[in-house]
């Protein structure tokens, strides 16, 4: 689970587990739906999401919200972005330092499911077929070596841990 947290010297961090039974239940319902839809269980990834202090409580209480899509760019879709590696989410653009220099990043369980390459302006994932009703579950920047995933349904991610750190 923690194999994508890069070793950085001079970092002081605390890791807190987030427990929100309502969000967890919504996430589990969505997970069961995607597992059934895709016919396999390899639908979940542990990913990172940097955030400013101002949204910490909101994410903890109500989950990730795709309504904020585009705040820091939306190159592969207008959804909620998650990075494969922690150093991407640790950038000041995403994990904005507060007045004390602390930065914040969630470690999230994310239902990426079946995915494809995303594009700017997408508000839902593309269709898997010409009929149009069977959609991909998420989009990514690169099919061979994804560095980022975007989801378009808020219940597809659960904020499991909060990392507070200083550089």
N, C-alpha and C positions, 0 to 999 in steps of 0.2 A: 504493500500500500504506500509506503513512504519512499519508494525507490526513485521518485522524480523530484525529491527535495534536494537541491544542490547544496554542497558544502560550501559555506561562505565564511571566511574568517572575520572575526570582529562583530559577529551578529549575536545579539541577546534576544532570546525569544521565549514566550510562554505559549503553551498549547492548551486550550480549553475545549472540552467536549460539549457540544451543543445537544440539548435534548428537548425536542418539541414534539410531544405525542401526536398532535394534530397534523403537523407537516409530515411526520413519519408515516402516519396512516395514509395520507393522500399519496405520498411517494410509493408506498407499497401497493396501493390499488393500481397506480399507473404502471408500476413494474410488472405486475401480474398481467395487465393488458398487453404490454409490449412483448413480454415473454411468449404469450399465447399467439399474438399476431405474427411474430417472427419465427415461431417454431423452434427457438433455441434460447438458451439461458445466458449467452454471452452478450448481454445488452447494457451492462453497467461498467462504468469506469470511475476511478477516483481522480478528480481533476481539481484545479485551483482557480480561485476567483478573488482578485484584489479589489478592495473597496475602501472608500474614505470612512472615517469615524462616523460621519453623519448618517450613514445607512446601516450601521451595525445592528442596531436594535430592530429596525424594520425588517432586515433579512432574517434575523433570529425569530421574530414573531410571525411574520407572514410569508417568508420564503423569498426566493429570487423572483424579480418582477421584470418581465420583458418589456414593460412599458417604458423603461429607461433606455431602451435600445438606441444606439447612436450617440450616446453621451460622449463616448471616447472613440468613436468611429464605428462603422458598420460595414466593413469591407466584404464580409461573406454572409450577410443577412441581418435583418433587424430583429434579433432575439437576444438571449442572455449568453454571454461568452464565457468559456472556461478554457484554461490553458492546461496543456499536458505537463509542462514543467513549471515549478514554482517560481523560478527566476523571472519568467515573463510577467506573472501576476504581481511580482514584487516591485516592478517598475513604478516610479513615482506617478506616472500617468494614471495607473489603475489603483495602486495602493498609496494614495496621497498621504504624506506625513501630516500628523496633527501638530498642534502648537508645541507639544513636547518632543516632537520628532518620532513618535510612534507610528507604525504602519500596521495595516490590518489585511489579513488574507484568510478566506475561508477554504477549507479542504472539504470538497463536496462529493457526494455520490451523485453521479449523473447518468441518466439513461440515454446513452447515445444511440443504442439500438442499431438499426440499419441506417447508414449515412451515405452521403454523396458530397460532391464539391458544392459549396455555396457560392452565392454571388450577391453583390450589393443590391439592396432594394427588396430582397425576399422577405415576406412577412410570414410565410409558412414554408415548410420544406417542400421540395418538388415531388411530383408523383413518381412512383416506381414503374408505372405502366401507362399506356395511352388512355385507359378508362378514366384515370384521374382520381379515383377514390382511395387508392392504396398509397399513402404518402411515406416518404422516408421519415425516420424519427428525429434526425438532426442533420446538420451539415458540418463540413470540415474544410480546412484550407488545403489539405494535401492527402490524397488517398493512400499513398505509399508510406508517408511519414507524417502523420497529423501532428500539428503543434497546438491546434485549437479546435474546439467544437462549439457550435451554437445550437441552442435548443429554442423551441418556439412555444412550449407548453410549460407553465411555471411548476407544475407538479413533477416534472422530469428531473428535478434536482433537489437534493436534501443537504443543507449546510450541517455537516457532521462535526467539524472542528473549526475553531477560530485560532489562528496564529497571530499573536501580537509581537512585533519585533521592531528593532532599531538597527540601522546600518551604522 
